Amino acid sequence: MKEDMRIRLMVIILDRGKGARAAELFASYGLPLHYGTPGRGTANSELLDYLGLGETEKDVVFSLVPGCTIPGLLQAAGEKLQLATPGKGILFTIPLSAVSGAAARFINSQAHRTGTEQEEHMPEQGKNELIVVVVNSGCTDTVMAAAKLAGARGGTILHGRRVGEETEKSGDNGVWLEKDIVAILAPRELRLPIMEAVNRAAGAATESHGILFSMPVEETRGLPRLN
């Protein structure tokens, strides 16, 4: 079987302080481009208790990975990051439509081959979507309240800032420079209900001025299965 050289974005979300373990995992596979940022989980206390999560502060680690390393990374993440146990963290990969040629060649030249390039059966593959909501700072409770009513179980919040508005102050003419980014990983069948609910509660026509989009997710690990 031809080796899969296509680049994906792999995202790992762990409790605060554990992001270094993910970086070490990427480095052990020769992956040179990985980045981390702090985040905050939004799961309710009942779900946190069920999952055994002691805190909501998160480390979010991103890396560009070639497809041939993914089976090995998934297995290693399950063992070294304990992602086979619900509540220890979440991993998912996102297909990319394009990557600069120089970056792709560099990543593929550095990545360690694991000998597991053959196709692996992954029952969770292709069943989830990553919903991203960008809203004015302080509006994440509104987003998550609407999303959870539509079936979402939780999300991760990142803090950002709108750029290109240097001449305006925060709040002038309805423009808020400080933004919150809410990332919600959800089953594909819930994508439309969640996005519609969030748009009604926190969309562009509301005080939250939310912008929503979604993208397909390939492999996932660590998602809870609740009845």
N, C-alpha and C positions, 0 to 999 in steps of 0.2 A: 504494500500500500504506500502511495506517495506521502512523503512527510508533509505535515501541515505546517506551513511557515507563516500563515496569516496571523496578524497581530490582533489580540483582544485587550480590552481593559479589564483587569481583575481588581475587584474591590473587596477588602476585608474590614469588617467592623467588629471591634473588640472592646472590652472594658478598658477604661483609661489606665495607661501604664503598661498595657500589653502589646501596643503597636510595634515595639522593638522586636518582638518575637516574629511578627509577620515580615518585618524588614529582613530579619536574619534568614527566614525561610526563602524569600525572594533571592537574597544574596547567595544562598547555598545552591541555587539553580543557575547562577551566573547572570541573573537579571539585573541590569545596571540602572534602570530608570524606575524608581519607586519613590512615592511622596506621601507624607502624612499630614493630617490636619485634625484638630480636636472637633468633636461633635457631641451631641446630646441626644440620648434616646428618649422616646415619648411613650413607651408602653406604660399602661396603667399599673397600679400596685398589685392588683390581682394577678395580672399576667407576669409581672416581675417575680412574684412569689412562686408562681407555677414553674417558671423557667429557672429559678434559683439565681437570678441576677441581683447582686448586692448593691449596684449603683447604676445610674443612668448616664454618667459621663463616659464618653466613648473616644477611642482612637479610630480614625478612619484612614486606611492605607490604600493607596492606588498604585498599580504597577502595569506597565505594558508588557504582555507576555505572548510569545508565539504559541500557536495551537499545539505544537508537538510537546510542550512542557506541561500542558494542562492536566492530563491524567495523573502524572506524577505529583503535581502540586496539590491536586484534590486529595489524593491519598495521604500525602504528607501533612496537609492542613488538618485533615481529620484526626491524625495521630498527634502531631506536635502542638496544634492549637486547640485540640479537643473539640473540633467542630462536629464530630459525629454525635456529640452530646448536646441536645437542645439547650439553649441558654448560655453557651460558651462563646457565641459569636456567630456572625453570618458572613458567608463568602458568596460572591456572584461574579459572573463574567458578562461583558457587554461586547457584541460585535462592533467593529469600527468600519466605517465606509471608506476611509482613506487614512494612510499614515505616510509621512514624508519618507522618500526612498532612503535617505541617509540614515534616518532613525531606524527603519525596518531592517536595513542591512546590519547596522551596529547591534541591535538587539539579537538578531538571529545568529550573528557571529559570536556573541558572548554566551548565549544560553547553553546550558548543559543538556545534552540529550540523555534521556533516562531509559531508553529501550522499551518504552511503553507507548509508542506512537500509534499502535493499532487502535481501532475504534473500540471505545468502551461503552457499555450500556449504562445510560444515566437516566433513570426514570423521571427526574425532575426537569430534564432539559426542555427548554422551549415553552414552559408552562407559566412563566412569570413575566411581569413587566415592572420596570422601575418608573414610578411616577414622580416627577420633580415639580415642586411648587415654589415659586419665588414671590415673596410677599414683603410688605413693609415690616420693619422690625417690630416685634411685640405682638404679631398677629398669628403666631404659630398655634396657639390654643384653639383659635377659631378654625384653622385648617384641620387640625387633628380631630376636633370634635365632630366635624362634618365627615371626615374620612372614616372614622370609626363607626359612625352610624351606618355607613355604606358598606362596612365589612372589613376595613383595614384593622390590623392588629397592633400596629405601631409604626414608628418612623424614626428617622435620624435627622437632627437639625444641624445645619452648618450656618455660620454667620458670614455675610458678605457685604459688599458695598457697590452701589451702582457707580459706574465710571462714565466719563464723558459729559458730566454735568458740573464742571468746576465752577461755573459762574453762578450756580444756584445754591442756596442754603437748604439744609434739610427741612422739608415741610413747605417750602415756597411753591406755590402753584400746584400743590398736590404731589410734588416730587419729594420722595424720601430717599436719601442717599443710602442710609443703613438698611440692609435687607437681610431677611432670614430665608434660607433655602431648606425646604423640607423634602427629604427623599423617602419615598414609601415603596417598599417592595411588596407586591401583591400578586395573587393569582390573576392570570390574564382575563378570566371571565369577570373579575371585579374591577377591571381598569375603567370601563366606561361609567359604571355607577359611582365609583369613588371620584372620578374627575368631574362628573356632573354635580355631585353633592358639594365638592370643594368649590367649584366655580360659582355655584349659587351663593355660598356662604362667604367666600373670600376672593372672588374673581375680580377682573378688571373694573367691573361696574360698582364694586364695593369700596369701603374705606381701606381695605387691605391691599387693593390694587394688585391682585395676584395674577401671575402668568403661569400657565400650566403646560407641561409637555410630558410625553412618556417615550420610553425606548424599550426594545425587546431585551430580555435577559436570556442567556444560554444556560450554563450550568449554575446550580446553587448548592450550597451546603449550609446546614445549621438552622434552616427554617423550622419553626415549631409546627407541629401537627396537632391542632386542638379540635375536639369535636364540639 
